[in-house]
């Protein structure tokens, strides 16, 4: 049985700058741990 549910996919977003997985700091605030790029609700229209 597959029980590897430790990474919820709905909380993972790929950085548009470098392609790394971004950390979901808040509901509308993502920060890339690799290049530092940040996204918020204002960017949602083109990214999400
Ligand atoms: Zn990045």
mmCIF file of the protein (N, C-alpha, C, O) and its ligand, coordinates in Angstrom:
data_MODEL
# 
_entry.id   MODEL 
# 
loop_
_entity.id 
_entity.type 
_entity.pdbx_number_of_molecules 
1 polymer     1 
2 non-polymer 1 
# 
_entity_poly.entity_id                      1 
_entity_poly.type                           'polypeptide(L)' 
_entity_poly.nstd_linkage                   no 
_entity_poly.nstd_monomer                   no 
_entity_poly.pdbx_seq_one_letter_code       
;(UNK)(UNK)(UNK)(UNK)(UNK)(UNK)(UNK)(UNK)(UNK)(UNK)(UNK)(UNK)(UNK)(UNK)(UNK)(UNK)
(UNK)(UNK)(UNK)(UNK)(UNK)(UNK)(UNK)(UNK)(UNK)(UNK)(UNK)(UNK)(UNK)(UNK)(UNK)(UNK)
(UNK)(UNK)(UNK)(UNK)(UNK)(UNK)(UNK)(UNK)(UNK)(UNK)(UNK)(UNK)(UNK)(UNK)(UNK)(UNK)
;
_entity_poly.pdbx_seq_one_letter_code_can   XXXXXXXXXXXXXXXXXXXXXXXXXXXXXXXXXXXXXXXXXXXXXXXX 
_entity_poly.pdbx_strand_id                 A 
# 
loop_
_entity_poly_seq.entity_id 
_entity_poly_seq.num 
_entity_poly_seq.mon_id 
_entity_poly_seq.hetero 
1 1  UNK n 
1 2  UNK n 
1 3  UNK n 
1 4  UNK n 
1 5  UNK n 
1 6  UNK n 
1 7  UNK n 
1 8  UNK n 
1 9  UNK n 
1 10 UNK n 
1 11 UNK n 
1 12 UNK n 
1 13 UNK n 
1 14 UNK n 
1 15 UNK n 
1 16 UNK n 
1 17 UNK n 
1 18 UNK n 
1 19 UNK n 
1 20 UNK n 
1 21 UNK n 
1 22 UNK n 
1 23 UNK n 
1 24 UNK n 
1 25 UNK n 
1 26 UNK n 
1 27 UNK n 
1 28 UNK n 
1 29 UNK n 
1 30 UNK n 
1 31 UNK n 
1 32 UNK n 
1 33 UNK n 
1 34 UNK n 
1 35 UNK n 
1 36 UNK n 
1 37 UNK n 
1 38 UNK n 
1 39 UNK n 
1 40 UNK n 
1 41 UNK n 
1 42 UNK n 
1 43 UNK n 
1 44 UNK n 
1 45 UNK n 
1 46 UNK n 
1 47 UNK n 
1 48 UNK n 
# 
loop_
_struct_asym.id 
_struct_asym.entity_id 
A 1 
B 2 
# 
loop_
_chem_comp.id 
_chem_comp.type 
_chem_comp.mon_nstd_flag 
UNK 'L-peptide linking' . 
ZN  non-polymer         . 
# 
_pdbx_entity_nonpoly.entity_id   2 
_pdbx_entity_nonpoly.name        ? 
_pdbx_entity_nonpoly.comp_id     ZN 
# 
_pdbx_nonpoly_scheme.asym_id         B 
_pdbx_nonpoly_scheme.entity_id       2 
_pdbx_nonpoly_scheme.mon_id          ZN 
_pdbx_nonpoly_scheme.ndb_seq_num     1 
_pdbx_nonpoly_scheme.pdb_seq_num     101 
_pdbx_nonpoly_scheme.auth_seq_num    101 
_pdbx_nonpoly_scheme.pdb_mon_id      ZN 
_pdbx_nonpoly_scheme.auth_mon_id     ZN 
_pdbx_nonpoly_scheme.pdb_strand_id   A 
_pdbx_nonpoly_scheme.pdb_ins_code    . 
# 
loop_
_atom_site.group_PDB 
_atom_site.id 
_atom_site.type_symbol 
_atom_site.label_atom_id 
_atom_site.label_alt_id 
_atom_site.label_comp_id 
_atom_site.label_asym_id 
_atom_site.label_entity_id 
_atom_site.label_seq_id 
_atom_site.pdbx_PDB_ins_code 
_atom_site.Cartn_x 
_atom_site.Cartn_y 
_atom_site.Cartn_z 
_atom_site.occupancy 
_atom_site.B_iso_or_equiv 
_atom_site.pdbx_formal_charge 
_atom_site.auth_seq_id 
_atom_site.auth_comp_id 
_atom_site.auth_asym_id 
_atom_site.auth_atom_id 
_atom_site.pdbx_PDB_model_num 
ATOM   1   N  N  . UNK A 1 1  ? 0.834  -1.203 0.000   1.00 0.00 ? 1   UNK A N  1 
ATOM   2   C  CA . UNK A 1 1  ? 0.000  0.000  0.000   1.00 0.00 ? 1   UNK A CA 1 
ATOM   3   C  C  . UNK A 1 1  ? 0.872  1.258  0.000   1.00 0.00 ? 1   UNK A C  1 
ATOM   4   O  O  . UNK A 1 1  ? 1.903  1.303  0.672   1.00 0.00 ? 1   UNK A O  1 
ATOM   5   N  N  . UNK A 1 2  ? 0.460  2.268  -0.749  1.00 0.00 ? 2   UNK A N  1 
ATOM   6   C  CA . UNK A 1 2  ? 1.223  3.529  -0.794  1.00 0.00 ? 2   UNK A CA 1 
ATOM   7   C  C  . UNK A 1 2  ? 0.779  4.439  0.345   1.00 0.00 ? 2   UNK A C  1 
ATOM   8   O  O  . UNK A 1 2  ? -0.373 4.869  0.408   1.00 0.00 ? 2   UNK A O  1 
ATOM   9   N  N  . UNK A 1 3  ? 1.709  4.717  1.232   1.00 0.00 ? 3   UNK A N  1 
ATOM   10  C  CA . UNK A 1 3  ? 1.375  5.577  2.383   1.00 0.00 ? 3   UNK A CA 1 
ATOM   11  C  C  . UNK A 1 3  ? 2.285  6.791  2.466   1.00 0.00 ? 3   UNK A C  1 
ATOM   12  O  O  . UNK A 1 3  ? 2.359  7.446  3.505   1.00 0.00 ? 3   UNK A O  1 
ATOM   13  N  N  . UNK A 1 4  ? 2.976  7.091  1.376   1.00 0.00 ? 4   UNK A N  1 
ATOM   14  C  CA . UNK A 1 4  ? 3.916  8.227  1.414   1.00 0.00 ? 4   UNK A CA 1 
ATOM   15  C  C  . UNK A 1 4  ? 3.190  9.536  1.129   1.00 0.00 ? 4   UNK A C  1 
ATOM   16  O  O  . UNK A 1 4  ? 3.306  10.102 0.042   1.00 0.00 ? 4   UNK A O  1 
ATOM   17  N  N  . UNK A 1 5  ? 2.448  10.002 2.111   1.00 0.00 ? 5   UNK A N  1 
ATOM   18  C  CA . UNK A 1 5  ? 1.683  11.243 1.947   1.00 0.00 ? 5   UNK A CA 1 
ATOM   19  C  C  . UNK A 1 5  ? 2.306  12.393 2.738   1.00 0.00 ? 5   UNK A C  1 
ATOM   20  O  O  . UNK A 1 5  ? 1.599  13.300 3.176   1.00 0.00 ? 5   UNK A O  1 
ATOM   21  N  N  . UNK A 1 6  ? 3.638  12.358 2.925   1.00 0.00 ? 6   UNK A N  1 
ATOM   22  C  CA . UNK A 1 6  ? 4.286  13.387 3.743   1.00 0.00 ? 6   UNK A CA 1 
ATOM   23  C  C  . UNK A 1 6  ? 4.452  14.708 2.997   1.00 0.00 ? 6   UNK A C  1 
ATOM   24  O  O  . UNK A 1 6  ? 4.737  15.735 3.613   1.00 0.00 ? 6   UNK A O  1 
ATOM   25  N  N  . UNK A 1 7  ? 4.276  14.689 1.680   1.00 0.00 ? 7   UNK A N  1 
ATOM   26  C  CA . UNK A 1 7  ? 4.403  15.929 0.911   1.00 0.00 ? 7   UNK A CA 1 
ATOM   27  C  C  . UNK A 1 7  ? 3.097  16.208 0.181   1.00 0.00 ? 7   UNK A C  1 
ATOM   28  O  O  . UNK A 1 7  ? 2.847  15.639 -0.882  1.00 0.00 ? 7   UNK A O  1 
ATOM   29  N  N  . UNK A 1 8  ? 2.273  17.070 0.733   1.00 0.00 ? 8   UNK A N  1 
ATOM   30  C  CA . UNK A 1 8  ? 1.016  17.422 0.061   1.00 0.00 ? 8   UNK A CA 1 
ATOM   31  C  C  . UNK A 1 8  ? 1.281  18.194 -1.219  1.00 0.00 ? 8   UNK A C  1 
ATOM   32  O  O  . UNK A 1 8  ? 1.834  19.293 -1.177  1.00 0.00 ? 8   UNK A O  1 
ATOM   33  N  N  . UNK A 1 9  ? 0.902  17.646 -2.329  1.00 0.00 ? 9   UNK A N  1 
ATOM   34  C  CA . UNK A 1 9  ? 1.233  18.249 -3.623  1.00 0.00 ? 9   UNK A CA 1 
ATOM   35  C  C  . UNK A 1 9  ? 0.569  19.611 -3.817  1.00 0.00 ? 9   UNK A C  1 
ATOM   36  O  O  . UNK A 1 9  ? 1.092  20.453 -4.547  1.00 0.00 ? 9   UNK A O  1 
ATOM   37  N  N  . UNK A 1 10 ? -0.564 19.836 -3.179  1.00 0.00 ? 10  UNK A N  1 
ATOM   38  C  CA . UNK A 1 10 ? -1.244 21.108 -3.393  1.00 0.00 ? 10  UNK A CA 1 
ATOM   39  C  C  . UNK A 1 10 ? -0.511 22.281 -2.754  1.00 0.00 ? 10  UNK A C  1 
ATOM   40  O  O  . UNK A 1 10 ? -0.846 23.437 -3.013  1.00 0.00 ? 10  UNK A O  1 
ATOM   41  N  N  . UNK A 1 11 ? 0.504  21.988 -1.906  1.00 0.00 ? 11  UNK A N  1 
ATOM   42  C  CA . UNK A 1 11 ? 1.286  23.048 -1.284  1.00 0.00 ? 11  UNK A CA 1 
ATOM   43  C  C  . UNK A 1 11 ? 2.619  23.262 -1.991  1.00 0.00 ? 11  UNK A C  1 
ATOM   44  O  O  . UNK A 1 11 ? 3.461  24.031 -1.528  1.00 0.00 ? 11  UNK A O  1 
ATOM   45  N  N  . UNK A 1 12 ? 2.803  22.575 -3.119  1.00 0.00 ? 12  UNK A N  1 
ATOM   46  C  CA . UNK A 1 12 ? 4.074  22.707 -3.816  1.00 0.00 ? 12  UNK A CA 1 
ATOM   47  C  C  . UNK A 1 12 ? 3.897  23.531 -5.087  1.00 0.00 ? 12  UNK A C  1 
ATOM   48  O  O  . UNK A 1 12 ? 3.024  23.248 -5.907  1.00 0.00 ? 12  UNK A O  1 
ATOM   49  N  N  . UNK A 1 13 ? 4.742  24.561 -5.242  1.00 0.00 ? 13  UNK A N  1 
ATOM   50  C  CA . UNK A 1 13 ? 4.723  25.375 -6.441  1.00 0.00 ? 13  UNK A CA 1 
ATOM   51  C  C  . UNK A 1 13 ? 6.150  25.505 -6.947  1.00 0.00 ? 13  UNK A C  1 
ATOM   52  O  O  . UNK A 1 13 ? 7.084  25.648 -6.158  1.00 0.00 ? 13  UNK A O  1 
ATOM   53  N  N  . UNK A 1 14 ? 6.315  25.456 -8.240  1.00 0.00 ? 14  UNK A N  1 
ATOM   54  C  CA . UNK A 1 14 ? 7.648  25.580 -8.805  1.00 0.00 ? 14  UNK A CA 1 
ATOM   55  C  C  . UNK A 1 14 ? 7.968  27.028 -9.112  1.00 0.00 ? 14  UNK A C  1 
ATOM   56  O  O  . UNK A 1 14 ? 7.156  27.759 -9.679  1.00 0.00 ? 14  UNK A O  1 
ATOM   57  N  N  . UNK A 1 15 ? 9.172  27.427 -8.724  1.00 0.00 ? 15  UNK A N  1 
ATOM   58  C  CA . UNK A 1 15 ? 9.631  28.791 -8.973  1.00 0.00 ? 15  UNK A CA 1 
ATOM   59  C  C  . UNK A 1 15 ? 9.717  29.051 -10.475 1.00 0.00 ? 15  UNK A C  1 
ATOM   60  O  O  . UNK A 1 15 ? 10.334 28.271 -11.200 1.00 0.00 ? 15  UNK A O  1 
ATOM   61  N  N  . UNK A 1 16 ? 9.101  30.149 -10.956 1.00 0.00 ? 16  UNK A N  1 
ATOM   62  C  CA . UNK A 1 16 ? 9.170  30.482 -12.381 1.00 0.00 ? 16  UNK A CA 1 
ATOM   63  C  C  . UNK A 1 16 ? 10.547 30.962 -12.793 1.00 0.00 ? 16  UNK A C  1 
ATOM   64  O  O  . UNK A 1 16 ? 10.852 31.049 -13.983 1.00 0.00 ? 16  UNK A O  1 
ATOM   65  N  N  . UNK A 1 17 ? 11.378 31.274 -11.810 1.00 0.00 ? 17  UNK A N  1 
ATOM   66  C  CA . UNK A 1 17 ? 12.710 31.782 -12.116 1.00 0.00 ? 17  UNK A CA 1 
ATOM   67  C  C  . UNK A 1 17 ? 13.736 30.671 -12.251 1.00 0.00 ? 17  UNK A C  1 
ATOM   68  O  O  . UNK A 1 17 ? 14.543 30.688 -13.180 1.00 0.00 ? 17  UNK A O  1 
ATOM   69  N  N  . UNK A 1 18 ? 13.720 29.694 -11.333 1.00 0.00 ? 18  UNK A N  1 
ATOM   70  C  CA . UNK A 1 18 ? 14.763 28.665 -11.330 1.00 0.00 ? 18  UNK A CA 1 
ATOM   71  C  C  . UNK A 1 18 ? 14.202 27.253 -11.340 1.00 0.00 ? 18  UNK A C  1 
ATOM   72  O  O  . UNK A 1 18 ? 14.955 26.298 -11.534 1.00 0.00 ? 18  UNK A O  1 
ATOM   73  N  N  . UNK A 1 19 ? 12.898 27.097 -11.136 1.00 0.00 ? 19  UNK A N  1 
ATOM   74  C  CA . UNK A 1 19 ? 12.299 25.772 -11.226 1.00 0.00 ? 19  UNK A CA 1 
ATOM   75  C  C  . UNK A 1 19 ? 12.339 24.972 -9.938  1.00 0.00 ? 19  UNK A C  1 
ATOM   76  O  O  . UNK A 1 19 ? 11.886 23.828 -9.905  1.00 0.00 ? 19  UNK A O  1 
ATOM   77  N  N  . UNK A 1 20 ? 12.885 25.569 -8.858  1.00 0.00 ? 20  UNK A N  1 
ATOM   78  C  CA . UNK A 1 20 ? 12.908 24.853 -7.583  1.00 0.00 ? 20  UNK A CA 1 
ATOM   79  C  C  . UNK A 1 20 ? 11.540 24.890 -6.925  1.00 0.00 ? 20  UNK A C  1 
ATOM   80  O  O  . UNK A 1 20 ? 10.708 25.737 -7.249  1.00 0.00 ? 20  UNK A O  1 
ATOM   81  N  N  . UNK A 1 21 ? 11.312 23.975 -6.007  1.00 0.00 ? 21  UNK A N  1 
ATOM   82  C  CA . UNK A 1 21 ? 10.057 23.964 -5.261  1.00 0.00 ? 21  UNK A CA 1 
ATOM   83  C  C  . UNK A 1 21 ? 10.063 25.125 -4.276  1.00 0.00 ? 21  UNK A C  1 
ATOM   84  O  O  . UNK A 1 21 ? 11.003 25.293 -3.500  1.00 0.00 ? 21  UNK A O  1 
ATOM   85  N  N  . UNK A 1 22 ? 9.005  25.920 -4.319  1.00 0.00 ? 22  UNK A N  1 
ATOM   86  C  CA . UNK A 1 22 ? 8.920  27.091 -3.458  1.00 0.00 ? 22  UNK A CA 1 
ATOM   87  C  C  . UNK A 1 22 ? 8.240  26.730 -2.146  1.00 0.00 ? 22  UNK A C  1 
ATOM   88  O  O  . UNK A 1 22 ? 7.384  25.847 -2.096  1.00 0.00 ? 22  UNK A O  1 
ATOM   89  N  N  . UNK A 1 23 ? 8.642  27.436 -1.071  1.00 0.00 ? 23  UNK A N  1 
ATOM   90  C  CA . UNK A 1 23 ? 8.022  27.220 0.229   1.00 0.00 ? 23  UNK A CA 1 
ATOM   91  C  C  . UNK A 1 23 ? 6.766  28.058 0.337   1.00 0.00 ? 23  UNK A C  1 
ATOM   92  O  O  . UNK A 1 23 ? 6.768  29.242 -0.002  1.00 0.00 ? 23  UNK A O  1 
ATOM   93  N  N  . UNK A 1 24 ? 5.690  27.441 0.811   1.00 0.00 ? 24  UNK A N  1 
ATOM   94  C  CA . UNK A 1 24 ? 4.432  28.154 0.980   1.00 0.00 ? 24  UNK A CA 1 
ATOM   95  C  C  . UNK A 1 24 ? 4.402  28.788 2.366   1.00 0.00 ? 24  UNK A C  1 
ATOM   96  O  O  . UNK A 1 24 ? 3.932  28.184 3.330   1.00 0.00 ? 24  UNK A O  1 
ATOM   97  N  N  . UNK A 1 25 ? 4.916  30.025 2.452   1.00 0.00 ? 25  UNK A N  1 
ATOM   98  C  CA . UNK A 1 25 ? 5.035  30.697 3.737   1.00 0.00 ? 25  UNK A CA 1 
ATOM   99  C  C  . UNK A 1 25 ? 3.665  30.990 4.335   1.00 0.00 ? 25  UNK A C  1 
ATOM   100 O  O  . UNK A 1 25 ? 3.403  30.710 5.505   1.00 0.00 ? 25  UNK A O  1 
ATOM   101 N  N  . UNK A 1 26 ? 2.806  31.558 3.506   1.00 0.00 ? 26  UNK A N  1 
ATOM   102 C  CA . UNK A 1 26 ? 1.439  31.883 3.922   1.00 0.00 ? 26  UNK A CA 1 
ATOM   103 C  C  . UNK A 1 26 ? 0.517  31.546 2.759   1.00 0.00 ? 26  UNK A C  1 
ATOM   104 O  O  . UNK A 1 26 ? 0.961  31.102 1.701   1.00 0.00 ? 26  UNK A O  1 
ATOM   105 N  N  . UNK A 1 27 ? -0.762 31.766 2.976   1.00 0.00 ? 27  UNK A N  1 
ATOM   106 C  CA . UNK A 1 27 ? -1.732 31.414 1.948   1.00 0.00 ? 27  UNK A CA 1 
ATOM   107 C  C  . UNK A 1 27 ? -1.443 32.121 0.627   1.00 0.00 ? 27  UNK A C  1 
ATOM   108 O  O  . UNK A 1 27 ? -1.624 31.549 -0.448  1.00 0.00 ? 27  UNK A O  1 
ATOM   109 N  N  . UNK A 1 28 ? -0.996 33.364 0.719   1.00 0.00 ? 28  UNK A N  1 
ATOM   110 C  CA . UNK A 1 28 ? -0.747 34.146 -0.494  1.00 0.00 ? 28  UNK A CA 1 
ATOM   111 C  C  . UNK A 1 28 ? 0.689  34.651 -0.534  1.00 0.00 ? 28  UNK A C  1 
ATOM   112 O  O  . UNK A 1 28 ? 0.934  35.749 -1.034  1.00 0.00 ? 28  UNK A O  1 
ATOM   113 N  N  . UNK A 1 29 ? 1.631  33.891 -0.029  1.00 0.00 ? 29  UNK A N  1 
ATOM   114 C  CA . UNK A 1 29 ? 3.013  34.338 -0.037  1.00 0.00 ? 29  UNK A CA 1 
ATOM   115 C  C  . UNK A 1 29 ? 3.939  33.141 -0.191  1.00 0.00 ? 29  UNK A C  1 
ATOM   116 O  O  . UNK A 1 29 ? 4.106  32.342 0.730   1.00 0.00 ? 29  UNK A O  1 
ATOM   117 N  N  . UNK A 1 30 ? 4.534  33.035 -1.366  1.00 0.00 ? 30  UNK A N  1 
ATOM   118 C  CA . UNK A 1 30 ? 5.486  31.959 -1.621  1.00 0.00 ? 30  UNK A CA 1 
ATOM   119 C  C  . UNK A 1 30 ? 6.883  32.541 -1.743  1.00 0.00 ? 30  UNK A C  1 
ATOM   120 O  O  . UNK A 1 30 ? 7.063  33.616 -2.316  1.00 0.00 ? 30  UNK A O  1 
ATOM   121 N  N  . UNK A 1 31 ? 7.867  31.840 -1.211  1.00 0.00 ? 31  UNK A N  1 
ATOM   122 C  CA . UNK A 1 31 ? 9.250  32.276 -1.317  1.00 0.00 ? 31  UNK A CA 1 
ATOM   123 C  C  . UNK A 1 31 ? 10.095 31.116 -1.843  1.00 0.00 ? 31  UNK A C  1 
ATOM   124 O  O  . UNK A 1 31 ? 9.992  29.989 -1.359  1.00 0.00 ? 31  UNK A O  1 
ATOM   125 N  N  . UNK A 1 32 ? 10.923 31.407 -2.829  1.00 0.00 ? 32  UNK A N  1 
ATOM   126 C  CA . UNK A 1 32 ? 11.832 30.389 -3.352  1.00 0.00 ? 32  UNK A CA 1 
ATOM   127 C  C  . UNK A 1 32 ? 13.074 30.323 -2.477  1.00 0.00 ? 32  UNK A C  1 
ATOM   128 O  O  . UNK A 1 32 ? 13.761 31.327 -2.291  1.00 0.00 ? 32  UNK A O  1 
ATOM   129 N  N  . UNK A 1 33 ? 13.364 29.139 -1.939  1.00 0.00 ? 33  UNK A N  1 
ATOM   130 C  CA . UNK A 1 33 ? 14.532 28.983 -1.081  1.00 0.00 ? 33  UNK A CA 1 
ATOM   131 C  C  . UNK A 1 33 ? 15.831 28.944 -1.854  1.00 0.00 ? 33  UNK A C  1 
ATOM   132 O  O  . UNK A 1 33 ? 16.906 29.000 -1.258  1.00 0.00 ? 33  UNK A O  1 
ATOM   133 N  N  . UNK A 1 34 ? 15.755 28.850 -3.157  1.00 0.00 ? 34  UNK A N  1 
ATOM   134 C  CA . UNK A 1 34 ? 16.966 28.747 -3.980  1.00 0.00 ? 34  UNK A CA 1 
ATOM   135 C  C  . UNK A 1 34 ? 17.429 30.107 -4.483  1.00 0.00 ? 34  UNK A C  1 
ATOM   136 O  O  . UNK A 1 34 ? 18.593 30.466 -4.308  1.00 0.00 ? 34  UNK A O  1 
ATOM   137 N  N  . UNK A 1 35 ? 16.523 30.877 -5.112  1.00 0.00 ? 35  UNK A N  1 
ATOM   138 C  CA . UNK A 1 35 ? 16.935 32.149 -5.707  1.00 0.00 ? 35  UNK A CA 1 
ATOM   139 C  C  . UNK A 1 35 ? 16.318 33.344 -4.995  1.00 0.00 ? 35  UNK A C  1 
ATOM   140 O  O  . UNK A 1 35 ? 16.676 34.484 -5.291  1.00 0.00 ? 35  UNK A O  1 
ATOM   141 N  N  . UNK A 1 36 ? 15.388 33.106 -4.054  1.00 0.00 ? 36  UNK A N  1 
ATOM   142 C  CA . UNK A 1 36 ? 14.827 34.203 -3.277  1.00 0.00 ? 36  UNK A CA 1 
ATOM   143 C  C  . UNK A 1 36 ? 13.632 34.874 -3.909  1.00 0.00 ? 36  UNK A C  1 
ATOM   144 O  O  . UNK A 1 36 ? 13.079 35.813 -3.338  1.00 0.00 ? 36  UNK A O  1 
ATOM   145 N  N  . UNK A 1 37 ? 13.223 34.414 -5.071  1.00 0.00 ? 37  UNK A N  1 
ATOM   146 C  CA . UNK A 1 37 ? 12.067 35.006 -5.735  1.00 0.00 ? 37  UNK A CA 1 
ATOM   147 C  C  . UNK A 1 37 ? 10.814 34.831 -4.879  1.00 0.00 ? 37  UNK A C  1 
ATOM   148 O  O  . UNK A 1 37 ? 10.606 33.776 -4.280  1.00 0.00 ? 37  UNK A O  1 
ATOM   149 N  N  . UNK A 1 38 ? 9.981  35.872 -4.825  1.00 0.00 ? 38  UNK A N  1 
ATOM   150 C  CA . UNK A 1 38 ? 8.777  35.818 -4.015  1.00 0.00 ? 38  UNK A CA 1 
ATOM   151 C  C  . UNK A 1 38 ? 7.546  36.044 -4.880  1.00 0.00 ? 38  UNK A C  1 
ATOM   152 O  O  . UNK A 1 38 ? 7.572  36.804 -5.849  1.00 0.00 ? 38  UNK A O  1 
ATOM   153 N  N  . UNK A 1 39 ? 6.470  35.367 -4.505  1.00 0.00 ? 39  UNK A N  1 
ATOM   154 C  CA . UNK A 1 39 ? 5.187  35.543 -5.180  1.00 0.00 ? 39  UNK A CA 1 
ATOM   155 C  C  . UNK A 1 39 ? 4.116  35.804 -4.142  1.00 0.00 ? 39  UNK A C  1 
ATOM   156 O  O  . UNK A 1 39 ? 4.149  35.243 -3.047  1.00 0.00 ? 39  UNK A O  1 
ATOM   157 N  N  . UNK A 1 40 ? 3.173  36.651 -4.486  1.00 0.00 ? 40  UNK A N  1 
ATOM   158 C  CA . UNK A 1 40 ? 2.039  36.852 -3.598  1.00 0.00 ? 40  UNK A CA 1 
ATOM   159 C  C  . UNK A 1 40 ? 0.755  36.879 -4.421  1.00 0.00 ? 40  UNK A C  1 
ATOM   160 O  O  . UNK A 1 40 ? 0.768  36.564 -5.611  1.00 0.00 ? 40  UNK A O  1 
ATOM   161 N  N  . UNK A 1 41 ? -0.341 37.252 -3.791  1.00 0.00 ? 41  UNK A N  1 
ATOM   162 C  CA . UNK A 1 41 ? -1.635 37.190 -4.469  1.00 0.00 ? 41  UNK A CA 1 
ATOM   163 C  C  . UNK A 1 41 ? -1.670 38.042 -5.724  1.00 0.00 ? 41  UNK A C  1 
ATOM   164 O  O  . UNK A 1 41 ? -2.430 37.744 -6.645  1.00 0.00 ? 41  UNK A O  1 
ATOM   165 N  N  . UNK A 1 42 ? -0.863 39.100 -5.783  1.00 0.00 ? 42  UNK A N  1 
ATOM   166 C  CA . UNK A 1 42 ? -0.855 39.936 -6.964  1.00 0.00 ? 42  UNK A CA 1 
ATOM   167 C  C  . UNK A 1 42 ? -0.307 39.200 -8.175  1.00 0.00 ? 42  UNK A C  1 
ATOM   168 O  O  . UNK A 1 42 ? -0.601 39.559 -9.315  1.00 0.00 ? 42  UNK A O  1 
ATOM   169 N  N  . UNK A 1 43 ? 0.495  38.163 -7.924  1.00 0.00 ? 43  UNK A N  1 
ATOM   170 C  CA . UNK A 1 43 ? 1.073  37.395 -9.009  1.00 0.00 ? 43  UNK A CA 1 
ATOM   171 C  C  . UNK A 1 43 ? 0.217  36.203 -9.387  1.00 0.00 ? 43  UNK A C  1 
ATOM   172 O  O  . UNK A 1 43 ? 0.490  35.515 -10.370 1.00 0.00 ? 43  UNK A O  1 
ATOM   173 N  N  . UNK A 1 44 ? -0.827 35.964 -8.595  1.00 0.00 ? 44  UNK A N  1 
ATOM   174 C  CA . UNK A 1 44 ? -1.630 34.774 -8.788  1.00 0.00 ? 44  UNK A CA 1 
ATOM   175 C  C  . UNK A 1 44 ? -2.220 34.678 -10.188 1.00 0.00 ? 44  UNK A C  1 
ATOM   176 O  O  . UNK A 1 44 ? -2.327 33.592 -10.757 1.00 0.00 ? 44  UNK A O  1 
ATOM   177 N  N  . UNK A 1 45 ? -2.599 35.824 -10.731 1.00 0.00 ? 45  UNK A N  1 
ATOM   178 C  CA . UNK A 1 45 ? -3.257 35.839 -12.027 1.00 0.00 ? 45  UNK A CA 1 
ATOM   179 C  C  . UNK A 1 45 ? -2.450 35.187 -13.124 1.00 0.00 ? 45  UNK A C  1 
ATOM   180 O  O  . UNK A 1 45 ? -3.017 34.537 -14.004 1.00 0.00 ? 45  UNK A O  1 
ATOM   181 N  N  . UNK A 1 46 ? -1.138 35.344 -13.095 1.00 0.00 ? 46  UNK A N  1 
ATOM   182 C  CA . UNK A 1 46 ? -0.335 34.775 -14.177 1.00 0.00 ? 46  UNK A CA 1 
ATOM   183 C  C  . UNK A 1 46 ? 0.395  33.518 -13.772 1.00 0.00 ? 46  UNK A C  1 
ATOM   184 O  O  . UNK A 1 46 ? 0.855  32.771 -14.635 1.00 0.00 ? 46  UNK A O  1 
ATOM   185 N  N  . UNK A 1 47 ? 0.515  33.262 -12.484 1.00 0.00 ? 47  UNK A N  1 
ATOM   186 C  CA . UNK A 1 47 ? 1.333  32.121 -12.077 1.00 0.00 ? 47  UNK A CA 1 
ATOM   187 C  C  . UNK A 1 47 ? 0.523  30.920 -11.616 1.00 0.00 ? 47  UNK A C  1 
ATOM   188 O  O  . UNK A 1 47 ? 0.791  29.794 -12.035 1.00 0.00 ? 47  UNK A O  1 
ATOM   189 N  N  . UNK A 1 48 ? -0.463 31.149 -10.759 1.00 0.00 ? 48  UNK A N  1 
ATOM   190 C  CA . UNK A 1 48 ? -1.210 30.033 -10.216 1.00 0.00 ? 48  UNK A CA 1 
ATOM   191 C  C  . UNK A 1 48 ? -2.090 29.373 -11.270 1.00 0.00 ? 48  UNK A C  1 
ATOM   192 O  O  . UNK A 1 48 ? -2.791 28.407 -10.971 1.00 0.00 ? 48  UNK A O  1 
HETATM 193 ZN ZN . ZN  B 2 .  ? 13.787 30.309 -7.585  1.00 0.00 ? 101 ZN  A ZN 1 
# 
